[in-house]
């Protein structure tokens, strides 16, 4: 992963964005020697967001199972059929 100073981002934003589009490699931005932000291209960010959404859905499903909030398959199938009408 590439690392750049925040001052480099300020002075060479256009160049960094061009490299980001071409290389598709996230850039770690540091400020006063400490990590401050990640710069990622739009496709990568949207891909991460989709993955997070799926993982959150799985976590909600697992929690529902642990809490006993489940219904029989036949009932779920019936509900889905009504919902899809």
C-alpha positions in Angstrom: 0.0 0.0 0.0 1.2 3.4 -0.9 1.6 6.0 1.9 1.6 9.8 1.3 1.8 12.9 3.5 -1.3 15.1 3.8 0.8 17.9 2.4 1.4 15.8 -0.7 -2.3 15.3 -1.0 -2.9 19.0 -0.8 -0.2 19.9 -3.4 -0.6 17.0 -5.8 -4.2 15.9 -5.5 -4.8 15.6 -9.2 -1.7 13.4 -9.6 -2.6 11.2 -6.7 -6.1 10.7 -8.0 -4.8 9.8 -11.5 -2.4 7.2 -10.0 -5.3 5.9 -7.8 -7.5 5.4 -10.9 -4.7 3.7 -12.8 -3.2 1.5 -10.1 -6.4 0.8 -8.0 -4.2 0.7 -4.9 -5.4 2.4 -1.7 -3.3 5.3 -0.4 -2.8 5.8 3.3 -2.7 9.5 4.1 -0.6 10.4 7.1 -0.7 13.6 9.2 2.1 14.4 11.7 3.5 10.9 11.1 0.2 9.1 12.1 -2.4 7.5 9.8 -5.2 9.9 9.1 -7.3 8.6 6.2 -7.4 6.1 3.3 -7.9 7.3 -0.3 -9.6 4.6 -2.4 -11.1 4.6 -5.8 -14.9 4.6 -6.2 -15.2 1.0 -7.4 -13.2 -0.3 -4.5 -15.2 1.7 -2.0 -18.6 0.6 -3.5 -17.3 -3.1 -3.5 -16.5 -2.8 0.2 -19.9 -1.2 1.0 -21.7 -4.1 -0.8 -19.6 -6.6 1.3 -20.4 -4.8 4.5 -24.1 -4.8 3.7 -24.1 -8.6 3.1 -22.1 -9.2 6.3 -24.6 -7.1 8.3 -27.5 -9.1 6.9 -25.8 -12.3 7.9 -25.1 -11.0 11.4 -28.8 -10.0 11.7 -29.8 -13.5 10.6 -27.5 -15.2 13.0 -28.8 -13.0 15.9 -32.4 -13.8 15.0 -31.6 -17.5 15.1 -29.8 -17.2 18.5 -32.9 -15.2 19.8 -35.2 -17.9 18.6 -36.9 -15.6 16.1 -37.4 -18.3 13.4 -40.3 -19.7 11.5 -40.8 -23.0 9.7 -39.8 -23.3 6.1 -43.4 -23.7 4.8 -44.5 -20.5 6.6 -41.5 -18.6 5.2 -42.3 -19.9 1.7 -45.9 -18.8 2.1 -44.9 -15.3 3.3 -42.4 -14.9 0.4 -45.1 -15.9 -2.1 -47.5 -13.3 -0.7 -44.7 -10.7 -0.6 -43.8 -11.4 -4.3 -47.4 -11.0 -5.5 
